[in-house]
Amino acid sequence: MLTTLSIKDFVIVSQLELNLNQALVVITGETGAGKSIIINALKLILGAKASADFVRRGAPEAVVEAVFCVDDDSPACTCIQALGLELDEGSFIVRRVIQSSGRSRIYINGSLQTLAVLRETMATVMDISGQHEHVGLLDAGRHLGILDRFAEIGGQLADYQALYKKYSDLKSEQERLQTQLSERAKRMDYLDFQIEELSKHAPKQGEEKELEEELQQLTHAESIQKVINASLQRLYDQDGDLLSEISLLLGDLKRAKAMLPQLTAIVDSLTQAQILMQDAVHELRGIAPMEYNPQKIDALHSRLQTIDKLKRKFARTADELPALLAQLREEREGLALTDERLRDIIKQRQSISEKLLILANSLHEKRLKSGELLGVKASEILQELAMQNASIHVNCEAGQGEEDLRADGFDRVEFFLAPNLGEAPKPLAKIASGGELSRVLLAFKRVLVNKDNVGVYVFDEVDAGIGGMTASFVANALKEVSLHKQVICITHLASIACYAEQHFQVSKSVVDDRTLSTIVELSAEQRVQEIARMLGGVHVSEKTLAHAADLLLQARKAASTARAQSGNSE
């Protein structure tokens, strides 16, 4: 419920604060006194766009603040907690600040929020009905949700929605894969070409180095052989070779060592050198002679050129090319598996869609029956509201197949009204008569009062276009609704105002050459005066005052009876 509404520097309001009860609250006053200001302030709280025109002349900003009290298990509480905010003893505060420049800020419990968040949150808290607008009932997009609440099929709908979530995820994945089909095909063709090329020509690990060494040897085969031959001759195969000379030298030193022991180390070193030279000769003789081979050299050059081209093309070293080939093969296999994944997704989606269609048909049957009952009950209330020949129709059209499945089934629901006997029903949103519209909205409110999540109903001149006995019917309906919801009603009719449990009067005055609008809560005596004014206009007689007092008394009795009946029915 709305417990407090505070307005500052808003249009012609300097400052006011309303403390409200959970009951039928009426706001009355002369035409032009400023009742619409209250409605505009509440619309801002609901998420209406701000305007610089709302800021009182000379003020830097306008402020509208509302305090709401909600139940712990209410959708509003869930929305607040989803924002990471906490309720203060079951209450939260919405604050709109509009600067004179037209810019505005939105706060929920002191936390800065967007307009979209405010609208989503407040849609579960408060509802405003006017002559030609209504937050819920005139929006055909919300009719399905209203019917579902009336039908009380939340559990079955939740099962459907859980399955639809899986279906929707598979559908998105399928669409993503299908959009990649052409690109994937091109990629696979390209990979096939690269894999084939690398498979034929990619070098083995270390091959490039081996080829370069072999080429180096072949290219210098003759000079290398000459060096080897010359080395063998100098070491062993000619007169005066090094091994012969070192043998003679060692013989002389060994004879001298007997006379000079200090030569022992030198003899040992030269002996070791002789052994190493003999090993070198053995190894040189073991090297196979290499022959110069132009054809082999050309083949090696060609292979190295091929490797070099691959290195430049793939921007890899020769030793990295084998790993690249393995990587490309892995990617190719993965793309091939995508086809299998796509086929599997399509199969799963088809299986789930069949289950969804069964569930959607079941939902449709229940909605169809509940829609008929909703129409009957709303039509009965319309008859009580002096629209004897009017009837409400709930149009519930089922989808035809998988393409019509949505998150809430495949039904399209819209409320229709036939205001007169013999006339074809028309969409509720196209009703032209303000009086008819007000009563239709009120009829739906009464039918849905125990099923609607919204806790605060605001009626802006619901009495438009009606009077006499019809006004009394409307008053009774408002009172019945107020037994379950907080009802705030702006009215010009005494027969409605007298049913209020809390009555505010809006008035306009001129102070210091400035027009000011004020609102005050009326006492019991003041209510008699206000009801009398509404009955008799400017000149209020004693008879009018007595009539006003009697209306208030009768309204209190009727309200007491209604409360008693409501308590018994519960």
C-alpha positions in Angstrom: 0.0 0.0 0.0 1.0 3.6 -0.4 1.6 5.0 3.1 3.1 8.4 2.3 3.1 10.8 -0.7 5.3 13.8 -0.5 5.4 16.6 -3.2 7.6 19.6 -3.3 7.7 22.5 -5.8 5.6 20.5 -8.2 3.6 22.6 -10.7 1.5 24.8 -8.3 2.2 22.8 -5.2 4.8 24.3 -2.8 4.9 21.4 -0.4 2.5 18.8 0.8 2.5 15.4 2.4 -0.3 12.8 2.5 -0.3 10.0 5.0 -2.7 7.3 3.7 -4.5 4.4 5.2 -5.2 1.0 3.6 -8.8 1.8 2.7 -10.9 3.7 0.2 -9.2 7.1 -0.1 -11.0 9.8 -2.0 -9.7 13.1 -3.2 -12.2 15.8 -4.1 -12.2 19.5 -4.9 -13.3 22.1 -7.3 -12.5 21.7 -11.0 -9.0 23.1 -11.6 -8.0 23.0 -7.9 -5.1 20.6 -8.6 -6.4 17.1 -8.3 -4.7 16.2 -11.6 -1.4 17.2 -9.9 -1.7 14.3 -7.5 -2.3 11.9 -10.4 0.7 13.3 -12.4 2.8 12.9 -9.3 1.7 9.2 -8.9 2.3 8.7 -12.6 5.9 9.9 -12.1 6.3 7.3 -9.3 5.0 4.7 -11.8 7.6 5.6 -14.3 6.1 8.4 -16.5 8.6 10.7 -18.3 9.6 13.8 -16.5 9.2 17.3 -17.9 10.6 20.7 -16.9 7.0 21.9 -16.9 6.5 20.0 -13.6 9.0 22.3 -11.7 7.3 25.1 -9.9 8.3 28.5 -11.3 11.4 29.8 -9.5 12.3 26.5 -7.9 15.5 24.7 -8.9 13.8 21.3 -8.9 10.7 19.4 -8.1 10.6 16.3 -5.8 8.0 13.6 -5.6 8.5 10.9 -3.0 6.3 7.9 -2.2 6.6 5.3 0.6 5.1 1.9 -0.1 4.6 -1.0 2.3 4.6 -4.5 0.7 4.4 -8.1 1.9 7.6 -10.2 2.1 6.2 -12.7 -0.5 5.0 -10.1 -2.9 6.4 -9.6 -6.4 7.3 -6.1 -5.4 9.5 -7.4 -2.6 11.1 -9.8 -5.1 11.9 -6.9 -7.5 13.4 -4.8 -4.7 15.6 -7.6 -3.5 16.7 -8.3 -7.1 18.1 -4.8 -7.2 20.3 -5.7 -4.2 18.2 -3.5 -1.9 16.6 -4.3 1.4 13.2 -3.4 2.7 13.0 -1.2 5.8 10.3 -2.9 8.0 8.5 -4.0 4.8 8.7 -0.5 3.2 10.6 1.0 0.4 10.8 4.6 -1.0 10.6 5.8 -4.6 11.9 9.3 -5.2 11.8 11.4 -8.4 13.8 14.6 -8.7 13.1 16.8 -11.7 15.4 19.7 -12.4 14.3 22.9 -14.0 16.4 21.9 -17.0 14.1 18.9 -17.5 16.7 16.3 -16.4 15.6 13.9 -13.8 16.9 11.3 -11.3 15.2 8.2 -10.0 16.0 6.7 -6.6 14.6 3.5 -5.0 15.6 3.2 -1.4 18.3 5.9 -2.1 19.8 3.9 -4.9 20.0 5.5 -8.3 18.0 3.6 -10.9 16.9 3.8 -14.5 13.4 4.5 -15.8 13.0 1.0 -17.1 13.8 -0.5 -13.7 11.3 1.9 -12.0 8.6 0.9 -14.5 9.2 -2.8 -14.0 9.2 -2.6 -10.2 6.2 -0.3 -9.9 4.1 -2.4 -12.3 3.8 -4.9 -9.4 2.8 -2.2 -6.9 0.4 0.4 -8.2 -2.1 0.7 -11.0 -3.7 3.9 -12.4 -7.0 3.8 -14.2 -8.3 6.9 -16.0 -10.9 7.7 -18.6 -8.8 6.6 -21.5 -5.8 5.0 -20.1 -4.9 2.1 -17.8 -1.6 0.6 -17.0 -2.9 -3.0 -17.3 -6.3 -3.7 -18.7 -6.0 -1.5 -21.8 -2.7 -3.1 -22.8 -3.6 -6.2 -24.8 -0.1 -7.5 -24.2 -0.9 -8.0 -20.5 -4.3 -9.7 -21.0 -2.8 -13.1 -21.1 -1.1 -12.6 -17.7 -4.3 -11.4 -16.2 -6.2 -14.4 -17.5 -3.5 -16.8 -16.2 -3.8 -15.2 -12.7 -7.5 -15.6 -12.8 -7.1 -19.2 -14.0 -4.6 -19.9 -11.3 -2.4 -22.0 -13.6 1.0 -20.7 -12.3 2.3 -24.2 -11.6 1.5 -25.6 -15.0 2.8 -22.5 -16.7 6.1 -22.7 -14.7 6.6 -26.3 -16.0 6.0 -25.1 -19.5 8.4 -22.2 -19.2 11.1 -24.4 -17.8 10.9 -26.6 -20.8 10.6 -23.7 -23.1 13.9 -22.3 -21.7 15.6 -25.5 -22.9 13.9 -25.2 -26.2 14.8 -21.6 -26.6 18.5 -22.3 -25.8 18.6 -25.1 -28.4 16.9 -22.9 -31.0 19.5 -20.1 -30.4 22.3 -22.6 -30.7 20.9 -24.1 -33.9 20.5 -20.6 -35.4 24.0 -19.7 -34.5 25.4 -22.8 -36.1 23.3 -22.5 -39.2 24.4 -18.9 -39.7 28.0 -20.2 -39.7 27.3 -22.9 -42.3 28.6 -21.1 -45.3 31.6 -19.7 -43.5 32.3 -23.1 -42.0 32.2 -24.7 -45.4 34.6 -22.2 -46.8 36.9 -22.7 -43.7 36.8 -26.4 -44.1 37.7 -26.2 -47.8 40.6 -23.9 -46.9 41.7 -26.3 -44.1 41.6 -29.2 -46.5 43.9 -27.4 -48.9 46.3 -26.4 -46.2 46.3 -29.9 -44.6 46.9 -31.5 -48.0 49.8 -29.1 -48.8 51.5 -29.6 -45.4 50.9 -33.3 -45.5 52.9 -33.5 -48.7 55.6 -31.0 -48.1 55.9 -30.2 -44.4 59.4 -31.2 -43.0 59.9 -33.6 -40.2 61.4 -32.2 -36.9 65.0 -31.3 -37.5 64.9 -32.1 -41.3 65.9 -28.6 -42.4 69.1 -28.6 -40.4 70.0 -32.1 -41.6 69.4 -31.0 -45.3 71.5 -27.9 -44.8 74.4 -29.9 -43.4 74.2 -32.5 -46.2 74.1 -29.8 -48.8 77.1 -28.2 -47.2 79.0 -31.4 -47.3 78.1 -32.2 -50.9 78.9 -28.7 -52.2 82.4 -28.9 -50.7 83.0 -32.7 -51.1 86.2 -32.4 -53.2 87.9 -29.8 -51.0 87.0 -31.8 -47.9 88.4 -35.0 -49.4 91.6 -33.1 -50.3 92.0 -31.9 -46.7 91.4 -35.4 -45.4 94.0 -36.9 -47.8 96.5 -34.2 -47.0 96.0 -34.7 -43.3 96.6 -38.4 -43.6 99.8 -37.9 -45.5 101.2 -35.4 -43.1 100.2 -37.5 -40.1 101.2 -40.9 -41.4 101.5 -41.6 -45.1 104.7 -39.8 -46.2 108.4 -39.7 -45.4 108.9 -37.5 -42.4 105.2 -37.6 -41.3 104.3 -36.3 -37.9 103.8 -39.6 -36.3 107.3 -40.8 -37.4 108.9 -37.5 -36.2 107.2 -37.7 -32.8 108.3 -41.3 -32.4 111.9 -40.3 -33.0 111.5 -37.4 -30.6 110.1 -39.6 -27.9 113.0 -42.1 -28.3 115.5 -39.3 -27.7 113.6 -37.9 -24.7 113.2 -41.3 -23.1 117.0 -41.9 -23.2 117.6 -38.5 -21.8 115.0 -39.0 -19.1 117.2 -41.6 -17.5 119.7 -38.8 -17.0 117.2 -36.0 -16.3 114.1 -37.2 -14.4 112.4 -33.7 -14.9 111.7 -34.8 -18.5 109.2 -37.4 -17.4 106.2 -35.1 -17.6 107.1 -34.0 -21.1 107.6 -37.6 -22.2 104.1 -38.4 -20.9 102.5 -35.5 -22.6 104.1 -36.3 -26.0 103.2 -40.0 -25.5 99.5 -38.9 -25.1 99.8 -36.7 -28.1 101.1 -39.6 -30.1 98.1 -41.8 -29.1 95.7 -39.0 -30.0 97.3 -38.5 -33.4 97.1 -42.3 -34.0 93.3 -42.2 -33.2 92.9 -39.2 -35.5 94.5 -41.2 -38.3 92.2 -44.1 -37.6 89.1 -41.9 -37.7 90.2 -40.1 -40.8 90.6 -43.4 -42.6 87.1 -44.4 -41.4 85.4 -41.4 -43.1 83.8 -42.6 -46.3 85.0 -40.7 -49.3 82.4 -38.3 -50.5 81.7 -37.8 -54.2 80.5 -34.6 -55.8 76.8 -35.2 -57.0 75.2 -32.3 -58.9 71.8 -34.1 -59.1 71.7 -34.7 -55.3 72.7 -31.0 -54.7 69.8 -29.8 -56.9 67.4 -32.1 -55.1 68.5 -30.7 -51.7 68.2 -27.1 -53.0 64.7 -27.8 -54.2 63.6 -29.4 -50.9 65.0 -26.5 -48.9 63.2 -24.0 -51.2 59.9 -25.8 -50.7 60.4 -25.7 -46.9 61.3 -22.0 -47.1 58.1 -21.3 -49.0 56.0 -23.1 -46.4 57.8 -21.1 -43.7 56.9 -17.8 -45.3 53.3 -18.9 -46.2 52.4 -20.1 -42.7 54.7 -17.7 -40.8 56.3 -20.6 -38.9 59.7 -22.0 -38.5 60.4 -25.3 -40.2 60.3 -27.1 -36.8 56.9 -25.5 -36.0 55.2 -26.7 -39.2 54.5 -30.3 -38.0 52.7 -28.9 -35.0 50.7 -26.6 -37.2 49.7 -29.5 -39.3 48.4 -31.3 -36.2 46.5 -28.2 -35.2 44.8 -27.8 -38.5 43.8 -31.4 -38.5 42.3 -31.0 -35.1 40.3 -27.9 -36.2 39.1 -29.7 -39.2 37.8 -32.6 -37.1 36.1 -30.2 -34.8 34.3 -28.5 -37.7 33.2 -31.9 -39.0 31.8 -32.6 -35.5 29.7 -29.4 -35.7 27.5 -31.1 -38.3 26.9 -33.9 -35.9 26.2 -31.3 -33.1 23.7 -29.5 -35.4 21.9 -32.7 -36.2 21.7 -33.5 -32.5 20.4 -30.1 -31.6 17.7 -30.3 -34.3 16.6 -33.7 -33.0 16.5 -32.5 -29.4 14.6 -29.3 -30.4 12.0 -31.3 -32.3 11.5 -33.7 -29.4 11.0 -30.8 -26.9 8.7 -28.9 -29.3 6.4 -31.9 -29.4 6.2 -31.9 -25.6 5.7 -28.1 -25.6 2.8 -28.3 -28.0 1.1 -30.8 -25.8 1.6 -28.5 -22.8 0.6 -25.5 -24.8 -2.7 -27.2 -25.8 -3.4 -28.1 -22.2 -2.8 -24.5 -21.2 -5.1 -23.3 -24.0 -7.9 -25.6 -22.8 -7.7 -24.2 -19.3 -7.4 -20.6 -20.5 -10.4 -21.1 -22.8 -12.6 -22.3 -19.9 -11.3 -19.7 -17.5 -11.7 -17.0 -20.1 -15.4 -17.9 -20.5 -15.8 -17.7 -16.7 -13.9 -14.4 -16.5 -16.2 -13.0 -19.2 -19.3 -14.1 -17.4 -18.3 -12.8 -14.0 -17.1 -9.4 -15.5 -20.4 -9.2 -17.4 -22.4 -9.8 -14.3 -20.6 -7.0 -12.5 -21.2 -4.7 -15.4 -24.9 -5.4 -15.1 -24.7 -4.4 -11.4 -23.0 -1.2 -12.7 -26.0 -0.3 -14.8 -24.7 -1.7 -18.1 -27.5 -4.3 -18.3 -26.9 -5.3 -21.9 -23.1 -5.1 -21.9 -21.0 -8.2 -22.0 -17.3 -9.0 -21.7 -15.7 -11.5 -24.0 -12.2 -13.0 -23.6 -10.8 -13.9 -27.0 -8.3 -16.7 -26.7 -6.8 -17.8 -30.0 -4.5 -20.8 -30.0 -1.4 -21.1 -32.2 -1.1 -23.7 -34.9 2.3 -25.2 -34.4 5.9 -24.9 -33.3 6.3 -21.5 -35.0 3.7 -20.0 -32.6 5.3 -21.2 -29.4 6.3 -18.5 -27.0 7.5 -18.3 -23.4 4.0 -18.3 -22.1 2.4 -20.8 -24.6 1.0 -20.2 -28.0 -2.2 -18.3 -27.0 -3.1 -14.8 -28.0 -5.5 -13.3 -25.5 -7.4 -10.0 -25.7 -10.4 -8.6 -23.8 -13.4 -7.5 -25.9 -16.6 -5.6 -24.9 -20.0 -5.5 -26.4 -21.5 -2.4 -24.7 -25.0 -2.9 -26.2 -27.2 -5.8 -27.1 -26.8 -6.9 -30.7 -23.4 -5.1 -31.1 -20.3 -7.1 -32.0 -17.6 -7.2 -29.3 -14.7 -4.7 -29.8 -11.2 -4.6 -28.3 -11.3 -3.1 -24.8 -8.7 -0.5 -25.8 -11.0 0.9 -28.5 -13.9 1.8 -26.2 -14.9 5.4 -26.8 -17.2 6.2 -23.8 -15.4 7.3 -20.7 -18.2 6.2 -18.5 -18.4 2.8 -20.0 -14.6 2.4 -19.8 -14.5 3.4 -16.2 -17.1 0.7 -15.3 -15.5 -2.0 -17.4 -12.2 -1.3 -15.7 -13.9 -1.4 -12.3 -15.7 -4.7 -13.2 -12.3 -6.3 -14.0 -10.8 -4.9 -10.8 -13.6 -6.6 -8.8 -13.2 -9.9 -10.6 -9.4 -9.9 -10.3 -9.2 -8.3 -6.9 -7.9 -11.5 -5.2 -5.7 -12.5 -8.1 -4.0 -9.3 -9.1 -0.5 -8.7 -7.8 -0.9 -5.0 -7.6 -1.7 -3.7 -4.2 -2.7 -0.1 -4.9 -5.5 0.9 -7.3 -5.8 4.5 -8.3 -9.0 5.6 -10.1 -8.8 9.0 -11.8 -12.4 10.3 -12.1 -13.9 6.8 -12.5 -17.2 8.6 -12.2 -16.8 10.3 -15.6 -20.0 10.2 -17.6 -22.1 8.6 -14.9 -24.5 9.7 -12.3 -27.6 8.8 -10.3 -28.1 5.2 -9.5 -25.1 4.1 -11.6 -22.9 6.3 -9.4 -24.2 4.4 -6.4 -23.4 1.1 -8.0 -19.9 2.3 -8.8 -19.4 3.5 -5.2 -20.4 0.1 -3.9 -18.0 -1.6 -6.3 -15.2 0.6 -5.2 -15.9 -0.1 -1.6 -15.9 -3.8 -2.2 -12.5 -3.6 -4.0 -11.1 -1.5 -1.1 -11.8 -4.5 1.2 -8.9 -6.2 -0.5 -6.8 -3.5 -2.0 -5.9 0.1 -1.2 -8.1 2.3 -3.5 -7.3 5.9 -4.2 -10.1 7.6 -6.1 -10.4 11.1 -7.5 -14.1 11.9 -7.8 -16.7 14.7 -8.4 -19.6 12.6 -7.1 -20.9 12.8 -3.5 -22.3 9.3 -3.7 -18.8 8.0 -4.2 -17.0 10.3 -1.9 -19.2 9.5 1.1 -17.9 5.9 1.1 -14.4 7.0 1.8 -12.6 6.0 4.9 -10.1 8.7 4.3 -11.1 11.9 2.6 -8.8 14.6 1.2 -9.8 17.9 -0.3 -7.8 19.9 -2.8 -8.1 23.6 -3.0 -6.5 26.5 -4.8 -5.6 29.9 -3.5 -3.5 33.0 -4.3 -0.7 33.8 -1.9 1.8 36.7 -2.6 0.5 36.9 -6.2 1.3 33.2 -6.6 -1.3 30.4 -7.2 -0.9 27.6 -4.7 -2.6 24.3 -4.5 -3.0 22.6 -1.1 -4.6 19.4 0.1 -5.8 18.6 3.5 -7.4 15.5 5.2 -11.0 16.3 6.3 -12.4 15.7 9.7 -15.9 14.2 10.1 -17.5 17.7 10.3 -15.5 18.9 7.3 -16.6 15.9 5.3 -20.2 16.9 5.8 -19.4 20.3 4.4 -17.5 18.9 1.4 -20.2 16.3 0.6 -22.8 19.1 0.8 -20.7 21.3 -1.5 -20.5 18.4 -4.0 -24.3 18.0 -3.7 -25.4 21.6 -3.8 -22.7 23.6 -5.4 -21.7 27.1 -4.1 -24.9 27.7 -2.0 -25.1 25.0 0.7 -28.4 24.9 2.6 -29.3 23.2 5.9 -31.3 20.7 3.9 -28.2 19.9 1.8 -26.1 19.5 4.9 -28.6 17.1 6.3 -28.6 15.2 3.1 -24.8 15.0 3.2 -24.9 13.8 6.8 -27.4 11.1 5.9 -25.4 10.0 2.9 -22.3 9.5 5.1 -24.4 7.6 7.7 -25.8 5.3 5.0 -22.4 4.8 3.5 -20.9 3.8 6.9 -23.7 1.3 7.4 -23.2 -0.2 4.0 -19.5 -0.4 4.5 -20.0 -2.2 7.8 -22.3 -4.7 6.2 -19.8 -5.3 3.3 -17.0 -5.8 5.7 -19.0 -8.3 7.7 -20.0 -10.2 4.5 -16.5 -10.2 3.3 -15.3 -11.6 6.6 -17.9 -14.4 6.6 -17.0 -15.3 3.0 -13.4 -15.6 3.9 
